Amino acid sequence: MIESSNTPPVGMDIDEAAIDEGLYSRQLYVLGHEAMKRMAASNVLIVGLQGLGVEIAKNIALAGVKSVTIFDPELVTVHDLSSQFFLRAEDVGKSRAEATLPRLAELNAYVPVRNLGGVPGQQITVDLVQGFQVIVLCGVSYEKQLEINDWTHQHGVHFIAVETRGLFGSAFNDFGHKFTCVDPTGEQALTGMIVSVNQDAEGLVTCLDETRHGLEDGDFVTFSEVQGMAELNGCEPRKVSVKGPYTFTIGDTSNLGSYKTGGIFTQVKMPKLIEFKSLRESLKAPEFFISDFAKFDRPATLHAGFQALSQFRSQKNRFPRPRNAEDGAILVSLAKAINADIDEKVVAELAFQATGDLSPVVAVLGGFVAQEVLKACSAKFHPMVQHFYFDSLESLPSTLPTEEECQPTGSRYDGQIAVFGKSFQERIANHRQFLVGSGAIGCEMLKNWSMIGLGSGPRGIIHITDLDTIEKSNLNRQFLFRAKDLGKFKAEVAAVAVSEMNPDLEGKILAKQEPVGPTTESVYDADFFDGIDGVTNALDNVKARLYMDQRCVFYKKPLLESGTLGTKGNTQVVIPNLTESYASSQDPPEKETPSCTVKSFPNAINHTIEWSRKQFENMFIKPAQAVNAYLSEPNYLETSLKYSGSSKEQIEQIVSFLVTDKPLTFEECIVWARLQFERDYNNEIRQLLFSLPKDAVTTTGQPFWSGPKRAPDPLSFDSSDAIHLSYIIAAANLHAFNYGLRGETDPAIFRKVADSVLVPEFTPRSGVKIQVNENEPVPQADAGDDNDNFSSKLPSPSSLAGYRLNPVEFEKDDDSNHHIDFITAASNLRAMNYNIETADRHTTKQIAGKIIPAIATTTSLVTGLVCLELYKIIDGKSKLEDYKNGFVNLALPFFGFSEPIAAAKNKYGTTEWTLWDRFEFSNDPTLNDIVSWFQTNHKLEITMVSQGVSMLWSSFIGKKKSEERLPMKFSKLVEFVSKKAIPPHVKHLVVEVMVSDEDGEDVPFLVVKI
C-alpha cells in the first residue's frame, strides 16, 4: 500500500511571480502565497455537473487551482435548471459537461477547464480518475463511491463524496492514510513582549502586562531579542503550558544563561498529522462532524438514511416520489436495517425530498466542499473528519404540502416544488425583496434568487442598489462579473447576468446606483418600503448596515443580515415584533494604538504602517488641499487658522508648497524627496535621541528605553539600498503628481540626482517636548509671532487665479500609482530606525488599506444559509425558535447556530414595549394635542420633545416660547425651530419624547404623520 502524502508532484511547482496579486488580492490574505502555490500545482476532477457539481467547480476555479476537469456525459433536463446556474433552457438535450464547460472556463483565465468526455449512461471508473490530486464525486451511488475510494485510499489521492437531497446534504472526506495539515486554524501567529524568564525546571515566562498572550496549552513558541538567556533566540519551538493570562512555562531553562531584559515570543504553527479511514471502514464506524449542536443525534439517522437512499435507487432505478407515503415507508425500513435507532420522521422526510434540488442547500454544501478541496490541495486549514450531515427542515412551510402539490410540472422549479409544493412556489415568485449591495454576497444572493424564482411572478420584484463599479480584485469572488465588465456599475451588470440565468426575471430586477442613506430618503421613501416585503443586506461596512437596520425597524420590514471575514461568516435574521435588531448588539470598538506610540515609540510593524499612512496624508493630500483652500476660499487664513492650534505650521506649509519649494521640474521633486528622507529618518530620530538619550532613566531609576520602548537609530541615506531608493522614487512621483509634472521610474535618474543633493547640517534643539505616554498632553507647536512674517511671503490668491494643486486620492488597488509603494517604503524605513522586522508590500497593503480578507467559498456558504432563512420569512413564521442565526469558520471547520435573541422588553406603567413599538399620530396634530393625549391616556407628563437634532419644546423653555409653540401644527413647529423646510417626500416625522412619572420611565418613539 502506498502511503498517502500531500506534497505536490515533482515538476508541478509554480513560480511565485505567477500569482496575480491584482486578481487574487483578497484571497491571498486568507490563504497566503505558500498555500496558493500548492493549489496551483493541483489538478481536480469533479464528477457530476448538476447544481452541486457546478457550485464546487465555480468556487475552486475562482480560487485558482492548476486545472479543473469535469465529467458528466448525461443529457441536460429541465429539472437540472433548478440549481445549475450555468445551464440554459436551450441546453436541454446536450451533454451536461459540454454545455457547462464554456461558462465555467471564463471564470478564471488562469484555470483551464477540461471535459473528460464520455457518452450518456457511462459511469466514472478507476481508469478515468488517474492523474488527479483531488477527486470529487457529486450525487454518485455508494457502490460507485466505494469502488473509486478503494483505489484513491490505496494510491494517496484525496477523495470527497457529496450530495444534496432537498433540504438535506451529506459530505465525506478521505485525504488518505496520513495527511499533514500545515496550519490547522489559519489564525495569525501570536506574538508578544516578555519581561522575565525563570531559570529553572519550569521556565516560567512572564509577558508585558499590557496585553494577554492569548496562547493555549500545547501551542509552541520561539523567541527573539532576549538578552542574557540568549540561547532562546531562534530556538527550536518549545511547548507551552499556560499558567495565567500573562504567564506560561516553556520547560527546563536551568542550563541556559540568566535572563537580563527584553525579548519577544512568537507562536510557531506546528504541522498536524491526520489519519483518515477509507469509506468502507468509515461506513461501519463513522466519525461525525457536528454541524448543529441542537441536532446532536441527527447525523447517525442521516448516515443510515443516505445509505438507504442509495439502496432504494439501485433497487428501483429511481428515487422515492415526492411526499409519497409508500416510498417513505420503504426507505424507513431500509434505514432501520442499517440502524434500528433512527428518527423515522427525519428519514421519511428524506424520502419525500429525495428528488428535491434547492439552490440554497447546494450553496451551503458547495461552498463547504470547495473549501475542503482547497484544503486537500494546499494543506492549509483543518479538513473535516470525516462525515458531514446537514439539514434545514425548519425551512419547510408551517403547512406541509400534499403529495399532489409536489408533483413535477415540467418547469425549471420542479426541484423546489418537490420540497415546498406549487402554492409555496407561487409565494416565492410573488415575493418582493430589496438587495442592498451587489458585491460578493450580493452576486451569490442574486444567483440563488434567480434559481429559486424569487420575484419572478406577476407581483414579484427585486430591487438592487450598489454605487460601486467593478474592479479587477472583484473578479476573484464576485462571479457574475467578467474582465469585460471592468468599470461598469455592479448592480446593472449583476441584474443582466442573473436575468440570463433565469429569463423569468427579465424586467423583474430594478438596479439603482443611489446608495442608501439620509440623502436618498426621497428615493427610498415610504412608498418604496410599502412596495417591498423585506430587505437583504449585502454590505461591507457597519455604518450602512446600522442605517438599513434603523429603516427596517421604522418600516417594520424583516432584514436578513450577513458578513464574511476570510473563512469566517455570520448570518442574522431580524423579524419585526419578534427579534432584536442588528443595532441591539454590536462588537466592541477596535483598540486604537496610542498616538505617542505611533509618533515616537513604535514596537511593531503595524505601528510603522499607521505612521506611514499618516505621512502619506501629511505629504501628498493635506498640503495640496490647504493650498487649494487658500487660493479658492476668501479669508481662508483668518477663518480656518484662527481655530487651529497649528496655524504657524499650516502657513509655513502653504508658503513651502506655493513659493519656497515649488518644483518646476521633476528633478526638483527628487531633491525634495531626498530632503524628506533626511528629515524623517535621520534628523527626527537624532532629535528624539537628543531629548531622550539611550542611557536615559525614568523617575524610578529604570532604563527609559526598555520594554515596549525600543531605542531608535538614525539612517544614513544610501542610494544602493533598495528600500531607500524605493522611498525616493515613490515620494518624488507623488510630489510631482501634486504639481501636474510628469513622473519617472528609471532608478538610475533617481540615484544620480539623490546622490548629488547637498543636505543641510542638522543640529538637535534643546527644550523639545516629547509625549511619553497617552496621559500627557500632545506638545503644541509654537504659535509664534512670525505668522505675519510668513503670511507676507504668500502670493495673493488673485495673482494665481485658476491655479490649483492635485491632492492625491488614496487608491490601494492600482499598482502603478506609487501609493502602496510609498507607504511600504516609508513604513520599512521607520521599522529599520527601530530595528523592527520589515513587512513586504502585500502585507503592508492589507494593513494600510484596511483590506478585509475574502474567499468565494465562505461567501457561497453564508449566502445559502441566508436564503434558507428567507424561505421562513416568505412562509411568515412567527416564533423565535423557527429562525436561526449562524456563525461558521470553514478553516476549523466549525458551525454554530442559535435562536435569534428576542427584542428586549421595556415598561412604562403596566405596559410592556420593545424597539418595534411606537405611538402614531396622524393629520399633523399640534404639540398641545400630543401633550394632552399622553396626560389623558397614560397619565404621563411630557417634559421634552425633540426631532432629529432639534429640541422642539421642553418644560423649562419659558412661558412665552411655550405659548408660542404648543398650539403650532407639528410640521410648522419643526420648520420653525430647525429653520429648514420639510422636504416634499417626507410624509412623517420620527419624534423622541421624555416623560416624567413616578419612576421616570422611557417610552417608545412617536411617528407623526404630516
N, C-alpha and C positions, 0 to 999 in steps of 0.2 A: 504493500500500500504506500502511495506517495504522500509524504507529509504536506499538509496544506500550508501555503505561505502566501503572504500578501505583498511581496515585493514585486514591482512591475517587471515584466520580462526584459531581459537584456536587449539593448539595441532599440528600446522603445522610449528612451529618455527624451526629454524635450528641453530646449534651451529656455532659460528664464525670460529672456527678452521677448520670447514668442507670446507671453501672456499679455493680451491687450488690456492695459490698465484703464484705458478710457471706457471700454465696454464692461469689464468685469469689476470696476472700481468698488461698488458697494458690496459685492460678493467676496472680494479679496479680504475685506475687513472681517468677514465671517470665517473664511476657511484658511486664509494665509497662502503665501506663494508655494510652500512645500507641498501642501495638500493638493493645490491646483495643478502642480507639475505632475503629481502621481495620477490625478484624474485624467490629465491629457495624454496618459500612456495606456488608457484602459478602453477596450472595445466591449460594448454592451449589446446583448441580444435581448429583444423584447418580443415575446410570443403572445399573440392575441391583441388585435388592434381595435377593440371596441372602445367605449369611453375611457375605461380604466387604463388600458394599454397606452392610449394616446396621451392621457394626462401624465403618466410616468415619463413617456418619451419626450413630451414637451419640456418637462422640468429638467431632465438631465441634459437635453440638447442645449437649453439656455445656460445650464451650469458649466458646460464646456468639457465633456469627455472626449476621448480621441475619435470615437465613431459610435453611431447608433445604428444597429441593424434590426429590421423589423421582419416578423414572419406572421402572415395571416392571409392565406390564399382564398379564404371563404368569401362569398359574394355579399356585397352590401345589401342590407334590407332596410325598410323604412324604420323598423324597430331600433336599428343602430343609431338613428338620428336623435334618440332620447338623450344621449350624453356624448356622442362622438362629434366634437365641435369642428373637426377638420373634414367631415364628410358633408356633401350637399345632396339635395333630392335627386339631382341629375347623375349622381354616382351610383344609384341603386342598380345592382346587377354587375358592377365592376368588382374586381378583387379589392378587398379592404386595404391591404398593404399598398397596392398600386395607387389607389385613389388618394390615400393619406400622404404618401411619400412627398409629393411636391410641396405641400403646405408645411409639412414638418421640416423639410430641408431648408426653407427660407427663414427659419427662426434664428439660426446662428451660422454665419458664413464659415466659422472655424470648425464646425462639426459636420462631417459628411454623414448623410443618412442613406443606408442601403437596404434594398429589399432582397430577402433570401429566396423569393420566388415560391414555387410550389403550385399545385393545382387544387381546386375545391375538393374537400374531403380528405386531403393529405394532412396527416398529423406530424408534429415535430418528432424527430428521432435523434438518438445519440450521435449519429454520424454528422448531423447538421449543426450540432451545438459546439463543435470543436473550434478552438481558436479565439474564444471569447474569455474575458476575465470575469464577467458577471452575466448570469442568465436569469431573466425574469419571466415567469410563466403567469399569464393573466387568465383566470377563468378556465383553467385546464383541469381535467378529471384527476382524481387522486391516483389512479393506476398510472397515468402518464407522468404525474409529478414524481412518483416513486421510481419509475424507470429512469428518468433523467437525473434525479437526485442521487441515486445509487452511483451513477457514473461521476457526477460532479464532486461528491464527497470523497470518492476514491482519488480523483485527479486534482484536488485542491482548487476547484473552480467555485466561485461564490454563487450561491443559489437562493433565489427568492420566489415564493409562490404567493399569489394574491388573488382574491376575488371579492366582488360585491354582489349582494342579492337584496334589492330593495333597500331597506333601512339598516341592513346588516353588512358587515365587512369582516374579512379574515386575511391574515398575512402570516407567512412562515419564513424564517431566516435560517440558512445554514452556510456559514462562512468558513466551514472547514474544521478539521480536527484541532488545529491550533491557529488562532487568528490573533495577530498583535495589533492592539489599538494604541496608537502613539499619544493620543490626547483625549482621555475619556470625557472631559467636560467642555473643553473649548474656552473656559474662562481664562482671563489674563493671569499670568503667574503673579502671585502676591510678592510684595517686596516692602521692606521697612527698615528703619534705623534701629540699631541696638545700642544700649548704654552699658551693658556688662555681660560677661560670660564667666560663670564659676569654673574654677579649675579643680574639678573633682569627678567622681564616677558618674554623676548625673548629667553634668554640663548644662546647668540652668542658664538660659539666655533671657535677659530682660530687655524689652523694647522701650523706645521712647514713649512716654505716656501721652503723646498727642493723639495717636490712632491705634486702634486694636489691630493685632497682627492678622486675624482672620484665618489662621491655619487650623487644620483639623488633625486629630491623631492619625498617624500613618502617612502624612504628607512628607515630602523630602525637601531639604533646603541646602543651599551652599552660601558662601559668604564672600564679601569683597571689602576692601578698605579697613580691615580690622588691624589695629595697631597693638603690638605686644604679642597676642596669640595669633601670629601671622600665618601659622600652619592652616588656619581655617580658610584663608583666602584662596578661592578656586578649588576648595577641597572636593573630594568625591561626595555626591549627595548624601546627607545624613538624615536618618529617620527622626521624625518629630513626635514628641509626646506632649500634648498641650496641658499646661498647669493652670493657666488663667488667661484672661483677655490680653495681657501684656507679657506673659511669660510662657516659655516652652523649654523642654530639655532636648539635647541632641546626642546623649550618650557620653561615654568616657572622654574627658578632656584633660585628665590628670597628667598625662605625659606631654602636654603641649606647653608653649610659653605662657607667661601670666599676662592676662588681658590688661591693656592700658586704657585705650579710648577708641571711639569711633566704630565704624562697621555697618554694613548693610547686609541683611539676609535676603535671599531671592529664592522663591519656591522653584523646584525643578519638577517638571512634568515627567513622571516615570511611565514607561510603556506598560500596558496591562495585557496579559495573555488570556484569551477567552476560548474555552473549548465548546464547540458546537456538536450536537448529536445529529445524525442523519435523520431524515423524515421518518424512515422505517422505525428507528428506535424511539423517535420523539412522539409518534402517534400513540405508542403504548405508555410512555412515561413522559407526558408533556411538561414543559416549563412555561408557565403563562406570564405574559407581560400584562399587568392590570391597567386598563385604560380608564376605568371609572370605579372608584372605591365604593360607590353606593351599589355597585352591581358585582360584588366580590365573587359570587357563586356563578355568575353568568358565563365566564369563559369555559368552564367544564361542560355546561349544557351545549354551548355552541360548538365546542370541539367535537362532540358526538353528532350534533345537528348537521354540520357541514360535511362530515364523512358520510352520514346517512343520505344527504342530498346527492352526493356523488354516486352512491349506490343506486338510488332511485333513478337517476339519469341513465346509468348503464343498463338497468333492467328494462326501463320503459322507453328509452330513447327520446325522452322529453323531460322537462321539469314539471313539478306539481303545478296544477292550474290555479290561477288567482282565486283566493277565498273559497277553494273547493274543499269541503269538509272531508270527503272520501280520501283525496290525495293527502290531506293534512294528517289523517289518522294513519295512513301507511307510513308517512315519514316519521311520525312519533314512534311507531312500533319498531322501525328500523333503528332509530336513535336509541331506544331503550335496550335494544340488543347489544349496543356498544357500551352504554352506561345507564344502569337502571334508575339512577337518582336524578335524571334530567328534570328540568322545569318544562312540563308538557306544553303549557301555554306559549312559551317562547319558541319551542320547536314548531308548533302548529303555525305560529306567525311567520317563521322562516319559510315554511311550505307555502303559505299564502302569498309571500312576497318574492318567491324564487325567480319569477320572470321579471321582477321589477328592476329598473335601471335608473337610478336617481343621480343627477349631476352633482348635488352637494356631497353625497356619500362617496362618489367617485373622487371628488376633490380632496376629501379627508384622507382616504386610503392612498390616492395617487401622490399627494404631497408627502405623506409619511413614507411610503415605499421608495419614492425617488430619493429622499434623504438617505434611506438605508443603502440604496445603490451607491450613492456618493461616499458613504462610509466604507463600503466594500472596496471601492476604487482607491480611496485616499488614506484609509486607516485613521481618519480624523473623526472624533466623537464616538461614543459608545454604541455599538449596534444593539438592536432589540433582541432579547433572548427569550424564547425563540418563537412562541405562538402569540399572535396579537388578534384579539376578537373585539369588534366594535359594534355597537348598535345605537340607534336613536329612536327607539319605539315611542318615546314621549312625543315625537313629531307627528304621530298618527292623529287624524281628526278625532274629536271627542265622540262623535257619532261615527262608528266604523262603517265603511261601505259594504254593500251586499255583493254577492258573487256576480250578479248581473251587472252591477255598476262597474265592475273591474274588468269586464271582457274587452279584448282588444278591439279598436275601432279602425285599424288600418292607418292611424295617424302617427306623426312623429312623437306624440306624447304618450304612446302606449306603455312605455316603460314606467311612466309615472302614474298613469291611470290604473295599472295593475296593483299599485300600492294604495292610492288615495281615492280612486273612483272618479267617474266622469264629472259629477257635480262639483267636487272639490277642484278638479282641473279648471272648471269654468270660473271658480272663485279666484284661482291663481291668475287666470287670464284677465280678469276684470279688476285686478288689484292695481293701485296707483302708488308708486314709490318715488322718492326724491333721493338720488345718489349724490352726495357731496364729495367730490374728488374723483378723478379718473386716472390715478396713478397706478401703482402696483396692485393694491387691494381693489381699487375701482375696476381695473381691467378684468380681474378674476371674478368680481361680483357680477359684472355685465355678462361674462361668459356663462356663468351659472344661470343667471336670469333668462338669458336667451334660450338656453337648453330646456328650462322648466316652463317656458312660455309665459313668463311674468309680464303682465301689461299688454299681452297680445290680443286681448278680447275687445269687444266694441266699447266698453267703458274704461279699459285699461290704459295706462300711460306710464312712461318712465321719464323723469326729468333728471338731467345730469348737469352739474356745473363744475368747471375747472378753469382757472385763468391761465394755467401753465401751458407752455409749449414743449414739444418733445425734444429731449437731448439724447446724446449718444449713450450716456450711462443708464438711461431708462430702458434701453432695448434688452438688457440682460434679465429683466424680470417683468416688464410691462408688455406682455406677449401679444397684445393687439397691435403694437406698433412695429414698423419696419424702417430700415435705413432711409427709404424713400420719403418717409413721413417727417424727418427731422425738421424742426422749426414750425410745424403746424400745431394747431390747438389740439390738446389731448382729447377734450370732450367730443369734438367733432369727428376726429379720426376713430375714436372708440365706438361712437354711435354707428358709423358706417360699417365698421368691421363686424359688429355683432348682428347688424341687420342682414349682412351677407350670410352669417352662420344660421340665422333663422329668419327667412323672409317675412314671417308673420309679424315681425317687429318693424317692418318698413313703415315710416310715418308715425311710429308709436314712441320714438325716443326723441325728446326735445333737448338739444345741447345748448348750454349757455356759457358765456365767459365771465359773467358778473360774479365775483366772489361773494360768499355770504358774509354779512357784517352790517353794522349800523347804517353804513352809507347806501346799502342796496335794499333797504326795507320797503322801498317803493316797488321793487321788482318782486321780492319775496314777501308779499303783503298778506293781509287776512284772506283775500280771495284765493291767493296761491295756496295757502295752507288748508283752506277749505276743500281744495281740489285734490288733496293727496291723503293717502291712508297711513303713511309712515315715512320715516327718514332713515337712511343708512349712511353713516359717516365712513368715508374712506380718506381720512385726513392725516396730515403728517405733523400737526402742531396742536398744542394744548389750547391755545387761545381760541382758535376756530372751533375746536371741539366744545369748549365751555359755552361759546356763543350759541352753537346749534342746540346744545343741551337746554339752554335757557329758553330758546324759541319753542322747542318741543314741549317743555313744561308749560309755557304760556298757552300754546295752542292745543295742548293735551294730545300729542301725537306720539306713538311708540317710536323709540330710537334704538337702532342697532349700532353698537359701537365696537370697534376692534383696532388692534395695532400690532406691529411686529417690531422686534429688535433682534436682528440676526436669526438664531434658531428659536428664539422665544416669541410667543404670540399670546394675545389675550382677547377675549370676547366678553362683551357686557350687553345685557338686554335691559332697556328702560321701558317700563309699561305704565301708562297713566293710571293714577289712583291705586297703584299696587306697589311698585318698587321705588327704591331711592333713585335719584338721577345721577348722571355722570359726575356732576359737581359735588355731590354729597360726600364723596371721599376722594382725597387726592394724595398723590405721592408727596413726601416732604421735599422742600426745595433742595436743589443741588448745593453741596457745600462749596463755598467760594474760597479761593486762595487769598489770604490777607495781602493787601496791596504792598505792604513793606517787604513781604517775601518775594513777590514778583519784581519789585523795583530794585532791591539790594541784596536779598538773601535767598536766591533760588537753590533748591537742592534736588530737583527732579526735572526731567525733560519737559513735562507739561508746563512747568513754571516758565521755562525759557521760551516755549512756543507761545504762551499767553503774552509774554513780554514783547515778542517779535510781532505778534498780531497788532499790539498797541503801537509799536514803532511804525508799522505799515500805515496805520491811520494817521499818525502824527507827522509822517513824512510826505505821504502822497495823496491824502484825502483832505484833512482838515486845513492845511495851509492854503491849498488851492481854493477851497470853499470860502475861507476868510478873505482872500484876495478878491474873489468874485463878489462877495457881500460888500466889501469896501467900495468896489467900483460901481455897484448897482444900487445899493441902498443909501438913500440920503441920510446924513448924520449917523452913519454906521458906528464910527468911533465913539461918539458921545453916548448913543443909546445902549449899544451892546456891551461896550467895555466898562461903562460906569458900574455895571453889576458884576463884573468879572474880577476874581481875585488875582488874575494873572495878566492884567492889562499891558504891563511892560513887555512881557514875553510875546503877547499877540501882536503888539505894534512892531516889535523887533522882527517878528516872523514876516509880517506883511512887507516891511522895508526890505528884508533879505530877499523875499521871493519876487518883489517888483522892481527893486533897484540894485542893491549891492551885489547879489549873487545871481541875478537873472541871466541864464545862459543864452548865448546866441548861436552856439554850435554844439554838436554832440560831444565834442572833446571836453567842453566845459562841464558837461554833465558827468563825465568820468572823473574829472578833478573834484567836483562836488561830492561824488560817491566816495572817493578816496578820503576826503576830509571827514565825512560822516563816519567812516570806519574808525578813523583815529579818535574821534570824539567818543564813540560808544564803547569801543573795545580796548582802548588804551587810556585816554585821559580820564574818563569817568571812573574807571577801575583804580587808577592811581590816586584820584581824589578820595575815593572810598577808603583806600588803604592808608591815606594820609590822615583822614579823620578817625579811622578805626584801625590802627596798625595790627599786624599779625600777632603781636605779643600783648595786645590789649586785654585787660581783665575787667570782669563785671564788678559791681559794688560789693559782691560777696567774695571777691578774690578768685573766682573761677575764670578759666580762659574764655574770652568773649567768642572767639572763633572755635566753637565745638558743638557737638550735637547736630542739629539741623542747619546751623550756620557754617557754611563752607567758605574758607578764605579764598578770594579770587586771585588771579594773576593777570596782569595786562598782556595783551597780544601785540606783537610787532608785525606789521604788515609784511607779507611775503607773497609776491605775485605768482610764485610757483606752487603755492598751496591751493589745491582745487577749491576748498571752501572759501578762502579769502577772495579768490578771483570770481567765484560764482556770485558772491555778495556784490562786488563791484559791477559785474555785468547786469544783474537784476536791478540794483539801485539806480544805475545810470539810465537804463532803459525806461524805468518808471518815471524818473525825473524828467526825461526827455518827453515822455507821453504828456506830462502836466503842461508842457510848453508847446506841444504840437510839433516837436522836432522828430526827424526820422531816426529810428534806433539802429542798433548794430549788434551782431553776435560773434564776430571774429575775435577769438580770445587774444590773438597777437596784438590787436589795436589796444585792447584794454590794458594788457601788460605794459606796453610801451608807454602809454600816457600815465598810468597809475605810478609806474616806477620813476617818472620824471617830476612828479608833484613835489613842490617844496612844502613840507609840513611845518607849520609854526611851532616853536618851542612851547611846551606846556609847563606851567608851574602850579602845583596844587595851592588852593586858597585856604586860609585859616578861617575858623568860625563857621564852617559849613555844617548845618544841622542835618542829621540822618535820622529818619524814623526807624527805630529799632524794633518796636512791636506795634500791634494794631491798636493798642490803647493810647499810644502817643498821638498828638496832633500831626497832621501832614505838614511838613515845613512849607511855608508860603514863600514864593519868590518876592524879592523886594519890590514894593510898588514903585519906589524911586520917584525923584522929581524930574527925571530927564525924559518923561514921556513926551513933553512938548518938544524937546530936543529931537527925539526920533520922529515925532509926527511931522516936524518941519521938513524931514527928508522925503516924505511921501509925496508923489506926484498927485495933482488934483485929479479926481475921477474924470472930470470933463476933458482933461488932456489925453485920456486913454479911452475915449468913447468907443464902445463896441469891443474893446479888448477883454478877453476872458481866458482864464486857465482851464485845463481839463482835469477835474478831480477824478481819481481812479475809482471805479466801482468794483469792489472785490468780487471775483468770479473764480471759484476753486476748480472748475472742470475744464478750463481752457489751458492746455499745457503750453501754449505759445505766448501767454500774456505776462510772464515773469512774476505773477503774484505769489504762487506757492514756492517758486524758486527763491524769491526774496525772503519769505518767511522761514523757509528751511535753512537758508544760509545764515540769516540773522540769528535764528534760534541756536544753530550749531556753533556759531562763533561765541555766543554767550555761554553755551554749555562748555566750550573749551576754556573760557575765562574761569569757570567754576569747577573744572575737572569733573563734569557730569558726562555720562556716555551720550554721544550724539545720536540723532534719530534720522532714518532715511526720509526721503521726500514723501513716500507713500504714507508712512506713519504720521508725519507732520501734517500732511493734507487732511487726514481724518480728524486730528485734534483741532487744528486751526479752522477747518471748515465745518466743524461740528457735524460730521457725516454720520448718519445712522446706518450701521451695517444692515444689509438686507440680502435675502436669497429667495428665489422663486418658490422653493418647497414650502417654507413656513407660510408664505402669503396664500398659496393654494389651499393649504390645510385650514388655516384660520377662516378663510372666506367660506369654505364648505361648512364649518361649524356655525357661522353666522346665518347661512341660508337654511340650516336645519331649525334655527330659531324663527326664521321668517315664516316657515310653514305654520308654526304655532300662532304667530301674530295673525296670519290670514285666517286661521281657524277661530280666532277670537278667544283663546284660552285665558282664563281669569284667575287662576290660582298660582301662588308663588312657586309651588313645587312642580308646576308644569314646565317652568323655564330653567335654563342653565347658563351660568356664566362659566367661561372656560379659561384655563391657563395651560399652555403647552411649552415644553422645551424639547425640541427634536434632538438636541445634542445628547441628552442623558440616556434614553428618551424618558419624558415624563408627561402625563396627562393629569390635570386636576379639574374637576367640575364641582360647582357648588350652586345652591339655590341663590337667586339674587337676594340682596338684603331688602327687607321691607322698608317703605318710606317711614321715616321717624315720625312719631306722633307727638304733637304739642297740644296744649289745652288752654282755653280761656273759659272761665266759669266752669260749667259742666260739659262744655262742647270740645270734642277732640278734633284736631285738624292736622293735615300734612302739607308738604310743599305743593301738592296738586290742588289744594283748596284755595278759593278766592271769593271775595264779595263782588258781585257785579251790579253796577248801576247803569241804567240806560237813559236815553233822552237828555244827556248833558245837564245833570242836576246842578243846583247851586251848592256851594260849600256848606251853607246852612242846612240844606236838605240832608246832606251826608252826616253832619254832626248830630242832628236831631234823630236821624234813623238809628244811629248807634245808641243814643240815650234811651230811646223808646223801646227798641227791640232787644238790646243786650245789656242795658244798664252800664254802658261803658262810656267814660268821658274821653273824648279825643283831645290830646294835648299838643300834637304836632302833625302836620300834613306836608309831605314832600313828593315831588315828581322829578325823576332824573336827578339833576344836581341842584334843582331849585327848591328852597323851603318856601312853601306857599302860605302857610299860616302856622302860628303856634299860640299857646295860651298866654305867652308873655310878650307878644309884639306890640301891645299898647292898644288902647281903646279906639283911637282914631283909625289905625290901619285895620283893626278887626271889623269896625263898622263899614269900612270901605270894601273889604274883601269877602266877608261872609255872604252877602247877597249876590255876589257875581256868579254867572254861569261858569262851570268848571273850565271849559275851554278858554273863555275870556280871561279867567284868573291866571291860567298857565301862561298865556301870551303876555299878560300884563306884568307878571313877575319876571319871566325869563327874557322879556323884551324881544321875543322872536315869534314869528307867525308859525302856527302848527302846519306842517306840510299837508297838502291836499290828500295824500294817500293814507294819512293816519286816521283810523276810524275809532280808536280807543286809546286811552292813556293808562299806563300802569302807575298806581299811586301807593306810596307807603304811608301808613299812619302809626302814630304811637298813642296808646290808650293808657288811662290810669284806672285801675280798680284797686281793690284791697291788696292784690298781690303784684300789681304792675306787670301784667302778663302780655306776651306777644300775641298778635292776631295775624291772620293771613293778609296778603296784599289785596288791593282794590283794583278792579278793572272798571274804568269809567268810559262808557260808550258815548261818543260825541256826535 
